[in-house]
Structures are given as C-alpha cells and as structure tokens.
C-alpha cells in the first residue's frame, strides 16, 4: 500500500495530536504534514502534493469560511479537502459545498472511529445535504 500523504490544517494542539494518532493507527506509514495557519497550509501546498487535506475552519489567520476553503482549493484543485469542524450545521455544509470542499466531519466523530470511516462519513455528510 502506498503511503497516504495528508495535510492536517489545525491550530489546536490537542486536536492535532488526536487526529494524528487516529491516522497513524490505521495508516501507520502515512506521511502527515501539519500546518497551524492558512498561510502555513498554503506554503505546504506550494511545496508538496497530498492525497487529502483535513482543514479546520477556525484558523487564526482566516477571515471567512469562503476565503479559507477557496484559498486551499485554489492550490489543491485535485486534492480532496475534508472540513473538520466542532459544529456542523446545514448552513455550513451548504457553504463549504459551494466553495469546493469535498466533505465535512465533526471533531467528535473522529474519536473512536477508524480513519476510513471518518472519511467515508465526511463525504456522505456532503452528499446528504
């Protein structure tokens, strides 16, 4: 199996540690790059290609939901972008779908789940809305 290349964009250290542990549990040979801000994420995307971007919406340097999703998708057009949020609402799902995200998952869904289930649910959440 090829090493999945994952960009984790998250500003909360606890959530980073939790998500990395989950990913490494199911994909022990994955390559995980971490970015704390949108600016750092864009720099990573300019230097590397990824199989998936896991993107927190509450980044310290993002102005709006539209801005952060569109900026990431501009640099990673062919890469699935999965939004990881603390609170999923129908309005947020509608907006991120419009801006080009490929899926959404609540942070509490990550705990106790395997990574493939989380990604499957993230895409299904978008399709159901």
C-alpha positions as a Markdown table, in Angstrom:
| # | Residue | x | y | z |
|---|---|---|---|---|
| 1 | Unk | 0.0 | 0.0 | 0.0 |
| 2 | Unk | 1.3 | 3.5 | -0.9 |
| 3 | Unk | 1.9 | 5.9 | 1.9 |
| 4 | Unk | -1.0 | 8.4 | 2.1 |
| 5 | Unk | 0.2 | 12.0 | 2.1 |
| 6 | Unk | -2.0 | 14.0 | 4.4 |
| 7 | Unk | -2.0 | 17.7 | 5.2 |
| 8 | Unk | -3.6 | 18.4 | 8.6 |
| 9 | Unk | -4.5 | 22.1 | 9.0 |
| 10 | Unk | -5.4 | 22.7 | 12.6 |
| 11 | Unk | -4.5 | 25.3 | 15.2 |
| 12 | Unk | -5.4 | 23.3 | 18.4 |
| 13 | Unk | -2.5 | 21.1 | 19.6 |
| 14 | Unk | -4.9 | 18.6 | 21.3 |
| 15 | Unk | -6.9 | 18.1 | 18.1 |
| 16 | Unk | -3.7 | 17.7 | 16.1 |
| 17 | Unk | -2.4 | 15.0 | 18.5 |
| 18 | Unk | -5.7 | 13.2 | 18.5 |
| 19 | Unk | -6.1 | 13.3 | 14.7 |
| 20 | Unk | -2.5 | 12.2 | 14.1 |
| 21 | Unk | -2.9 | 9.3 | 16.4 |
| 22 | Unk | -6.1 | 8.2 | 14.7 |
| 23 | Unk | -4.5 | 8.4 | 11.2 |
| 24 | Unk | -1.3 | 6.6 | 12.3 |
| 25 | Unk | -3.4 | 3.8 | 14.0 |
| 26 | Unk | -4.9 | 2.9 | 10.6 |
| 27 | Unk | -2.2 | 4.1 | 8.3 |
| 28 | Unk | 1.0 | 3.6 | 10.2 |
| 29 | Unk | 3.1 | 4.5 | 7.2 |
| 30 | Unk | 1.3 | 7.7 | 6.3 |
| 31 | Unk | 3.1 | 11.0 | 5.7 |
| 32 | Unk | 1.4 | 13.7 | 7.8 |
| 33 | Unk | 2.3 | 17.3 | 7.4 |
| 34 | Unk | 0.9 | 19.8 | 9.9 |
| 35 | Unk | 0.0 | 23.4 | 9.4 |
| 36 | Unk | -1.2 | 25.7 | 12.2 |
| 37 | Unk | -2.5 | 28.5 | 9.9 |
| 38 | Unk | -3.9 | 29.0 | 6.5 |
| 39 | Unk | -0.7 | 30.7 | 5.5 |
| 40 | Unk | 1.3 | 27.7 | 6.6 |
| 41 | Unk | -1.1 | 25.4 | 4.8 |
| 42 | Unk | -0.7 | 27.3 | 1.5 |
| 43 | Unk | 3.1 | 27.1 | 1.9 |
| 44 | Unk | 2.9 | 23.4 | 2.3 |
| 45 | Unk | 0.6 | 23.1 | -0.8 |
| 46 | Unk | 3.1 | 25.0 | -2.9 |
| 47 | Unk | 5.9 | 22.6 | -1.9 |
| 48 | Unk | 4.1 | 19.2 | -1.8 |
| 49 | Unk | 1.2 | 17.3 | -3.2 |
| 50 | Unk | -1.2 | 15.5 | -0.9 |
| 51 | Unk | -3.8 | 12.8 | -1.1 |
| 52 | Unk | -6.2 | 14.6 | 1.2 |
| 53 | Unk | -6.3 | 17.9 | 3.2 |
| 54 | Unk | -8.0 | 17.9 | 6.6 |
| 55 | Unk | -9.0 | 21.5 | 7.2 |
| 56 | Unk | -10.2 | 23.1 | 10.4 |
| 57 | Unk | -12.4 | 26.2 | 9.8 |
| 58 | Unk | -11.4 | 28.2 | 12.8 |
| 59 | Unk | -7.9 | 29.1 | 11.8 |
| 60 | Unk | -6.3 | 32.2 | 13.4 |
| 61 | Unk | -5.5 | 33.9 | 10.1 |
| 62 | Unk | -8.6 | 33.1 | 8.1 |
| 63 | Unk | -11.1 | 36.0 | 7.6 |
| 64 | Unk | -14.1 | 33.9 | 6.4 |
| 65 | Unk | -15.3 | 30.4 | 5.6 |
| 66 | Unk | -15.3 | 31.2 | 1.9 |
| 67 | Unk | -11.7 | 32.6 | 2.0 |
| 68 | Unk | -10.1 | 29.7 | 3.7 |
| 69 | Unk | -11.8 | 27.0 | 1.6 |
| 70 | Unk | -11.3 | 28.7 | -1.7 |
| 71 | Unk | -7.7 | 29.6 | -1.0 |
| 72 | Unk | -6.9 | 25.9 | -0.1 |
| 73 | Unk | -8.9 | 24.6 | -3.1 |
| 74 | Unk | -7.1 | 27.1 | -5.5 |
| 75 | Unk | -3.8 | 25.5 | -4.5 |
| 76 | Unk | -5.1 | 21.9 | -4.3 |
| 77 | Unk | -7.6 | 21.6 | -7.1 |
| 78 | Unk | -7.4 | 17.9 | -7.5 |
| 79 | Unk | -7.0 | 17.1 | -3.8 |
| 80 | Unk | -10.0 | 16.2 | -1.7 |
| 81 | Unk | -10.5 | 18.8 | 1.1 |
| 82 | Unk | -12.3 | 17.5 | 4.1 |
| 83 | Unk | -13.5 | 20.1 | 6.6 |
| 84 | Unk | -13.1 | 19.1 | 10.3 |
| 85 | Unk | -15.3 | 21.3 | 12.5 |
| 86 | Unk | -16.5 | 21.5 | 16.0 |
| 87 | Unk | -20.1 | 22.2 | 14.9 |
| 88 | Unk | -21.7 | 21.0 | 11.7 |
| 89 | Unk | -24.8 | 22.9 | 10.6 |
| 90 | Unk | -26.8 | 22.7 | 7.4 |
| 91 | Unk | -25.7 | 26.2 | 6.6 |
| 92 | Unk | -22.0 | 25.4 | 7.0 |
| 93 | Unk | -22.5 | 22.3 | 4.8 |
| 94 | Unk | -24.2 | 24.3 | 2.1 |
| 95 | Unk | -21.5 | 27.0 | 2.2 |
| 96 | Unk | -18.5 | 24.7 | 2.0 |
| 97 | Unk | -20.1 | 22.6 | -0.7 |
| 98 | Unk | -20.5 | 25.9 | -2.7 |
| 99 | Unk | -16.9 | 26.8 | -2.0 |
| 100 | Unk | -15.5 | 23.5 | -3.2 |
| 101 | Unk | -14.9 | 21.3 | -0.2 |
| 102 | Unk | -15.3 | 17.6 | -0.7 |
| 103 | Unk | -16.6 | 16.5 | 2.7 |
| 104 | Unk | -17.2 | 17.5 | 6.3 |
| 105 | Unk | -16.9 | 15.8 | 9.6 |
| 106 | Unk | -17.4 | 16.9 | 13.2 |
| 107 | Unk | -14.4 | 16.6 | 15.5 |
| 108 | Unk | -16.3 | 14.4 | 18.0 |
| 109 | Unk | -16.9 | 11.9 | 15.2 |
| 110 | Unk | -13.2 | 11.3 | 14.9 |
| 111 | Unk | -12.8 | 9.9 | 18.4 |
| 112 | Unk | -13.3 | 6.1 | 18.5 |
| 113 | Unk | -13.6 | 5.8 | 14.7 |
| 114 | Unk | -11.2 | 4.5 | 12.1 |
| 115 | Unk | -9.9 | 6.9 | 9.6 |
| 116 | Unk | -11.5 | 5.3 | 6.6 |
| 117 | Unk | -15.0 | 5.5 | 8.3 |
| 118 | Unk | -14.4 | 9.2 | 9.2 |
| 119 | Unk | -13.5 | 10.0 | 5.5 |
| 120 | Unk | -16.5 | 8.0 | 4.2 |
| 121 | Unk | -18.8 | 9.8 | 6.6 |
| 122 | Unk | -17.4 | 13.1 | 5.7 |
| 123 | Unk | -18.2 | 12.6 | 2.0 |
| 124 | Unk | -21.6 | 11.2 | 2.8 |
| 125 | Unk | -22.4 | 14.2 | 5.0 |
| 126 | Unk | -21.9 | 16.5 | 2.0 |
| 127 | Unk | -23.9 | 14.3 | -0.3 |
| 128 | Unk | -26.9 | 14.0 | 2.1 |
| 129 | Unk | -27.2 | 17.8 | 2.4 |
